[in-house]
Amino acid sequence: MALQELAFESLSAALESTRGTLITPPTRRFNMGGVMTPMQEKYNPPDQLGTLEEFYRSVIVRNWAEWEASGAVDVTAMPFILNMAVKAVTSPATPTNGVLTRLWTFVPTLTADDLKSATVYWGDNVNALLFQGKYAMLDTMEITADASGTDGVMIDLAGHAQFPVHLGANPALPAIVVGPALIPAAMQLWIDTGVTAIGTTAVTGRVVSASVSVPTQVTYKYVATGPGGSITYDHIGRARRHIEAKIQFELADATQYDLFAAHTTCKTRIRFNGDLIESVTPDYYNYLQFDIYGPMSEPSWGDLEGTNRTVEFTIISEYNSTLGASWAAYVQNTLTALP
């Protein structure tokens, strides 16, 4: 008997060309722990038959799956993930003087639904206990970095898929690719205002932690499909969305507080850095970056190591006419094409 071994579990996926049309084999392994859980809604008719038995029959009226993954950010996986979180982008640009370096740019589309779906695979990749869920969509992505802690830059994902199928034989899995980890202590922050371009005014020596929460606001539509038809969701919808960033500062002066008090629209760039890619002019590093536009709000007091006061502000993204959106994401790595 082949038991499902935790050590052999993995989560992998392939972006779908057409939503709901499965792709096999998977093209990308995620370097993080995760599960895909089958979900069902059962209906028990309230039959009244003169006995103390409450139920005599039941029927499954809806099924789907929920998947989640968490771990350290891997810049080689982020273009795949951001295709599901932001928009479809198939190729990067090469920055000035770059040879090995590639820059992936994700600016949300405001008037079209261009999120990518995926076929997700989860389970024991050795003992043929693998489950496949098509039409997988991402619901939420959260990036966190704490320079006062000892973890790397972390990521949490959650989404839906159609009801999973148990595969009797494993498909060919993609090669294991492990990208460099990102370091919270190497994080950079810029906050600009007025006509100043974003990424001009560095904030140094006071940033403790930062997080970015990205919802997709995907909704799942269940419609009648006739006898013998599917009871899972048939298509999706999109609601309006924004992203949120939370940044914690040591309270060295009132600079950030004054921006909050004046309700100043801030052009905030958060860059989570990793290893050097190549030493050219300028040096290029692996990174994940978010640009977010909006005023600071919701101050929260804290402390650092029990000795110094901190303050955390939340930034809720608001539309910027120059960007044509309220936020954008960027990944710099050596990846020349989507896996």
Backbone torsions as a table, in degrees:
resi	resn	phi	psi	omega
1	MET	NA	127.6	-179.7
2	ALA	-94.6	109.9	177.4
3	LEU	-84.2	150.1	176.2
4	GLN	-73.9	118.4	-177.2
5	GLU	-94.4	127.5	179.3
6	LEU	-59.2	-36.9	-178.4
7	ALA	-64.4	-25.2	-176.9
8	PHE	-95.3	-0.2	-179.2
9	GLU	-73.3	145.0	173.4
10	SER	-153.1	160.0	176.9
11	LEU	-118.6	124.8	-179.9
12	SER	-138.8	169.2	-173.7
13	ALA	-161.7	165.8	171.4
14	ALA	-138.6	134.1	176.0
15	LEU	-67.3	136.6	-178.0
16	GLU	-89.5	138.1	175.0
17	SER	-70.4	-40.2	175.8
18	THR	-123.2	129.2	-177.9
19	ARG	-56.6	129.0	177.7
20	GLY	87.7	-3.9	175.3
21	THR	-100.9	109.7	-169.7
22	LEU	-65.4	151.5	177.1
23	ILE	-118.2	128.0	175.6
24	THR	-139.0	139.9	1.2
25	PRO	-81.8	172.3	174.9
26	PRO	-64.3	156.3	-177.3
27	THR	-113.3	-11.1	-176.5
28	ARG	-144.1	126.7	169.3
29	ARG	-90.2	136.8	173.4
30	PHE	-88.0	132.7	-179.4
31	ASN	-87.0	57.7	-178.0
32	MET	-157.0	157.7	176.6
33	GLY	-76.2	149.5	179.2
34	GLY	-172.4	170.6	176.9
35	VAL	-142.7	159.2	169.1
36	MET	-125.5	119.0	-171.5
37	THR	-110.1	123.4	176.0
38	PRO	-70.6	140.8	-177.8
39	MET	-128.5	144.3	178.8
40	GLN	-141.6	147.2	168.3
41	GLU	-113.0	124.2	-178.0
42	LYS	-110.4	138.8	177.0
43	TYR	-109.0	125.3	173.6
44	ASN	-108.4	108.8	178.1
45	PRO	-59.8	139.3	-179.5
46	PRO	-80.5	66.1	-177.7
47	ASP	-65.8	140.3	178.0
48	GLN	-118.2	101.8	-172.7
49	LEU	-123.5	20.4	173.7
50	GLY	75.4	22.8	177.0
51	THR	-130.5	174.1	176.8
52	LEU	-85.0	-0.9	176.6
53	GLU	-74.7	126.3	-175.9
54	GLU	-79.3	-41.6	-174.5
55	PHE	-124.0	141.3	176.6
56	TYR	-119.6	-14.3	-177.0
57	ARG	-157.6	163.9	177.3
58	SER	-155.9	161.0	178.0
59	VAL	-148.4	142.7	174.2
60	ILE	-80.3	122.4	-176.9
61	VAL	-105.9	-14.5	-178.9
62	ARG	-158.3	139.7	171.0
63	ASN	-142.5	156.4	-179.3
64	TRP	-167.4	-171.9	174.1
65	ALA	-137.2	153.8	172.4
66	GLU	-122.8	131.8	-178.7
67	TRP	-123.4	152.3	179.2
68	GLU	-148.6	155.8	179.4
69	ALA	-153.7	148.0	178.0
70	SER	-153.0	152.5	180.0
71	GLY	165.0	-161.1	177.8
72	ALA	-80.9	143.1	176.5
73	VAL	-62.1	134.4	175.2
74	ASP	-121.4	114.9	-175.5
75	VAL	-66.0	-20.3	177.2
76	THR	-76.6	-20.2	177.7
77	ALA	-93.3	-19.1	-171.7
78	MET	-64.3	-37.7	176.2
79	PRO	-59.4	-38.0	175.9
80	PHE	-61.5	-49.2	-177.2
81	ILE	-64.6	-41.4	-178.5
82	LEU	-70.5	-21.4	169.3
83	ASN	-61.9	-30.6	178.5
84	MET	-89.3	-24.3	-175.1
85	ALA	-96.4	-28.7	-171.7
86	VAL	-122.7	-63.8	-178.3
87	LYS	-171.0	167.9	177.4
88	ALA	-78.2	119.3	175.1
89	VAL	-133.9	123.6	-172.4
90	THR	-103.0	-14.8	-176.3
91	SER	-150.0	154.2	179.9
92	PRO	-99.0	175.8	170.9
93	ALA	-107.0	160.4	174.5
94	THR	-102.8	117.7	-178.0
95	PRO	-67.9	164.7	-177.1
96	THR	-52.7	128.5	179.5
97	ASN	68.2	3.1	-180.0
98	GLY	-73.4	143.8	174.7
99	VAL	-115.6	-53.4	179.1
100	LEU	-93.7	-20.6	-169.1
101	THR	-81.5	140.7	174.9
102	ARG	-132.1	140.9	-179.7
103	LEU	-117.8	120.6	177.9
104	TRP	-99.8	128.2	-175.5
105	THR	-117.9	128.9	-178.5
106	PHE	-128.3	100.1	174.0
107	VAL	-107.4	121.3	-175.0
108	PRO	-57.9	142.6	172.8
109	THR	-85.5	128.3	-173.1
110	LEU	-93.6	-15.3	-173.7
111	THR	-124.8	19.5	177.3
112	ALA	-155.1	153.1	177.8
113	ASP	-97.6	98.9	-177.7
114	ASP	-121.0	26.6	170.9
115	LEU	-67.9	145.5	177.8
116	LYS	-92.6	142.7	169.8
117	SER	-96.4	169.1	-178.9
118	ALA	-144.4	160.1	165.0
119	THR	-98.1	122.8	-175.4
120	VAL	-105.2	138.7	177.8
121	TYR	-120.9	133.2	178.2
122	TRP	-145.2	143.2	174.2
123	GLY	141.6	-161.9	-178.7
124	ASP	-80.8	112.6	-175.4
125	ASN	-87.4	8.0	177.3
126	VAL	-109.0	-43.1	-172.7
127	ASN	-99.3	22.2	175.0
128	ALA	56.4	39.9	173.4
129	LEU	-114.7	62.5	-174.6
130	LEU	-111.4	140.7	-179.1
131	PHE	-117.6	143.1	-174.6
132	GLN	-122.8	126.2	177.3
133	GLY	-126.4	118.7	-179.7
134	LYS	-90.1	175.4	-179.5
135	TYR	51.5	42.7	178.3
136	ALA	-79.9	130.8	176.3
137	MET	-121.1	151.6	176.9
138	LEU	-91.6	132.1	177.4
139	ASP	-96.3	-46.9	-176.1
140	THR	-142.8	147.9	172.5
141	MET	-135.6	133.0	176.9
142	GLU	-131.9	130.5	176.9
143	ILE	-110.9	132.9	179.7
144	THR	-134.1	143.4	176.9
145	ALA	-145.2	129.4	-178.6
146	ASP	-130.1	105.1	-177.6
147	ALA	-69.9	-15.7	178.2
148	SER	-86.7	-6.0	-180.0
149	GLY	-105.7	-167.9	-176.0
150	THR	-121.5	10.1	173.8
151	ASP	-88.7	164.4	169.8
152	GLY	-78.8	-171.4	172.2
153	VAL	-73.3	126.7	-170.0
154	MET	-111.0	158.3	179.1
155	ILE	-136.2	142.0	174.0
156	ASP	-128.2	131.2	179.9
157	LEU	-123.7	147.5	173.4
158	ALA	-148.7	142.9	-179.2
159	GLY	-164.0	-173.8	178.7
160	HIS	-117.3	159.4	168.9
161	ALA	-147.2	165.6	171.6
162	GLN	-71.1	164.2	-172.0
163	PHE	-54.1	128.8	-173.6
164	PRO	-73.5	150.4	177.5
165	VAL	-110.4	135.0	174.6
166	HIS	-80.4	125.4	179.9
167	LEU	-89.8	129.6	179.2
168	GLY	-71.2	-26.7	177.9
169	ALA	-135.7	141.3	-178.8
170	ASN	-72.1	137.5	170.2
171	PRO	-71.6	166.8	175.5
172	ALA	-65.8	123.1	-178.9
173	LEU	-89.4	149.5	179.9
174	PRO	-68.3	160.8	178.0
175	ALA	-62.1	150.8	176.6
176	ILE	-75.5	122.5	177.2
177	VAL	-125.2	121.3	-178.6
178	VAL	-119.0	114.3	179.9
179	GLY	-87.2	172.0	-179.6
180	PRO	-67.6	144.9	174.7
181	ALA	-77.2	155.4	177.7
182	LEU	-102.2	146.7	-168.7
183	ILE	-112.4	121.0	179.0
184	PRO	-56.1	-37.2	-179.1
185	ALA	-66.5	-18.3	178.5
186	ALA	-92.8	4.4	-179.7
187	MET	-62.3	144.9	175.5
188	GLN	-124.6	151.3	179.8
189	LEU	-138.5	135.0	172.0
190	TRP	-125.9	138.1	173.8
191	ILE	-131.7	117.6	179.9
192	ASP	-120.9	157.5	179.9
193	THR	-136.8	168.7	174.9
194	GLY	61.4	-135.7	-175.6
195	VAL	-86.3	-5.0	-178.6
196	THR	-65.9	136.9	-179.7
197	ALA	-68.8	151.1	178.6
198	ILE	-67.0	143.7	179.9
199	GLY	86.1	19.1	-177.4
200	THR	-99.4	-44.2	-172.5
201	THR	-103.2	103.9	-178.2
202	ALA	-76.7	142.4	173.2
203	VAL	-109.0	115.0	-172.7
204	THR	-126.7	154.8	171.5
205	GLY	74.2	10.5	-178.3
206	ARG	-144.5	-8.0	-177.3
207	VAL	-79.9	121.8	-179.1
208	VAL	-97.0	-48.6	-177.0
209	SER	-152.4	162.3	177.2
210	ALA	-152.7	147.4	173.5
211	SER	-141.5	151.3	178.0
212	VAL	-131.8	124.1	179.3
213	SER	-109.7	125.9	-176.0
214	VAL	-123.3	103.5	171.3
215	PRO	-89.9	149.4	175.6
216	THR	-96.0	-18.7	-177.6
217	GLN	56.8	39.4	173.5
218	VAL	-78.0	136.7	172.4
219	THR	-116.8	151.0	-172.5
220	TYR	-112.3	126.7	-171.8
221	LYS	-105.9	123.3	176.3
222	TYR	-108.8	120.3	-178.7
223	VAL	-131.4	161.3	179.7
224	ALA	-68.3	135.6	-179.4
225	THR	-125.0	12.6	176.6
226	GLY	85.0	169.9	-179.0
227	PRO	-61.3	135.0	-178.6
228	GLY	79.7	1.4	-178.4
229	GLY	-81.8	-179.8	-177.3
230	SER	-76.1	149.0	174.3
231	ILE	-113.5	15.2	173.8
232	THR	-96.1	179.2	179.8
233	TYR	-68.4	146.0	-174.2
234	ASP	-101.1	-32.2	178.4
235	HIS	-158.0	177.6	-176.6
236	ILE	-125.1	166.0	170.9
237	GLY	-127.7	171.4	179.6
238	ARG	-129.9	132.7	173.7
239	ALA	-105.0	163.7	177.5
240	ARG	-62.6	149.1	-175.9
241	ARG	-144.8	166.3	168.8
242	HIS	-144.1	166.4	172.2
243	ILE	-112.7	165.2	179.3
244	GLU	-132.0	139.5	172.9
245	ALA	-119.6	140.7	174.0
246	LYS	-120.1	127.4	-177.9
247	ILE	-127.7	128.2	178.5
248	GLN	-105.7	129.0	-179.4
249	PHE	-117.8	145.7	160.7
250	GLU	-69.2	143.0	-175.6
251	LEU	-87.1	78.9	-179.7
252	ALA	-82.5	-30.7	176.2
253	ASP	-161.1	-171.3	-174.8
254	ALA	-97.3	17.3	-174.0
255	THR	-58.6	-53.3	-178.7
256	GLN	-70.9	-36.0	178.1
257	TYR	-60.9	-41.3	-179.3
258	ASP	-64.6	-36.3	175.6
259	LEU	-63.3	-41.4	177.5
260	PHE	-63.8	-48.7	-175.5
261	ALA	-63.1	-33.1	-180.0
262	ALA	-86.1	-0.9	-177.4
263	HIS	53.5	46.2	-177.7
264	THR	-80.0	131.5	174.5
265	THR	-71.2	120.9	-176.6
266	CYS	-104.7	141.3	171.7
267	LYS	-101.4	99.7	-169.3
268	THR	-108.3	128.0	177.3
269	ARG	-118.3	121.4	177.7
270	ILE	-113.8	122.2	-178.5
271	ARG	-122.0	122.0	177.1
272	PHE	-99.7	111.3	-170.6
273	ASN	-98.8	154.4	174.0
274	GLY	-130.1	-144.0	-174.7
275	ASP	-70.9	158.8	173.1
276	LEU	-66.8	132.6	174.3
277	ILE	-88.0	-52.0	-180.0
278	GLU	-157.9	147.4	179.9
279	SER	-98.4	96.4	177.1
280	VAL	-126.3	-152.7	176.0
281	THR	-120.9	101.9	1.2
282	PRO	-83.9	175.6	172.1
283	ASP	-66.6	142.1	179.6
284	TYR	-115.1	130.8	-179.6
285	TYR	-116.0	155.4	166.7
286	ASN	-65.4	136.0	175.2
287	TYR	-159.7	160.8	167.3
288	LEU	-119.6	129.4	-173.8
289	GLN	-132.5	143.3	172.7
290	PHE	-125.7	131.6	168.7
291	ASP	-104.4	127.4	-178.5
292	ILE	-136.5	135.8	-175.6
293	TYR	-113.4	131.2	177.1
294	GLY	154.7	164.5	179.9
295	PRO	-77.8	159.0	174.4
296	MET	-78.9	146.9	179.8
297	SER	-151.5	176.6	172.4
298	GLU	51.8	59.4	178.9
299	PRO	-64.3	144.2	179.6
300	SER	-140.6	123.5	-178.9
301	TRP	-81.1	147.6	175.2
302	GLY	-152.3	-163.9	176.4
303	ASP	-145.6	160.3	177.2
304	LEU	-116.1	117.6	179.5
305	GLU	56.3	25.6	176.0
306	GLY	70.5	12.7	-176.2
307	THR	-126.2	-27.7	-176.3
308	ASN	-129.7	145.3	-178.1
309	ARG	-74.7	141.1	173.1
310	THR	-123.9	161.3	172.5
311	VAL	-136.6	136.7	178.0
312	GLU	-113.6	134.1	175.6
313	PHE	-118.0	149.7	174.1
314	THR	-105.6	137.3	174.0
315	ILE	-116.2	119.4	176.4
316	ILE	-100.5	124.3	-170.7
317	SER	-66.5	138.6	176.5
318	GLU	-130.4	147.8	-173.6
319	TYR	-55.9	136.1	175.2
320	ASN	-120.2	122.9	-173.2
321	SER	-67.9	-30.2	179.4
322	THR	-67.8	-45.4	178.0
323	LEU	-74.5	-33.4	-173.6
324	GLY	82.2	20.3	178.4
325	ALA	-166.9	177.4	-179.8
326	SER	-98.6	-5.9	-178.4
327	TRP	-165.8	166.0	176.2
328	ALA	-155.2	158.4	178.6
329	ALA	-125.9	148.4	-178.6
330	TYR	-138.9	143.5	175.1
331	VAL	-129.7	127.5	173.7
332	GLN	-112.0	124.7	-178.8
333	ASN	-157.1	-159.1	178.3
334	THR	-112.1	11.3	-175.5
335	LEU	-78.0	124.8	-176.9
336	THR	-95.3	-14.7	-179.6
337	ALA	-156.2	158.5	176.6
338	LEU	-66.3	143.2	176.2
339	PRO	-75.0	NA	NA
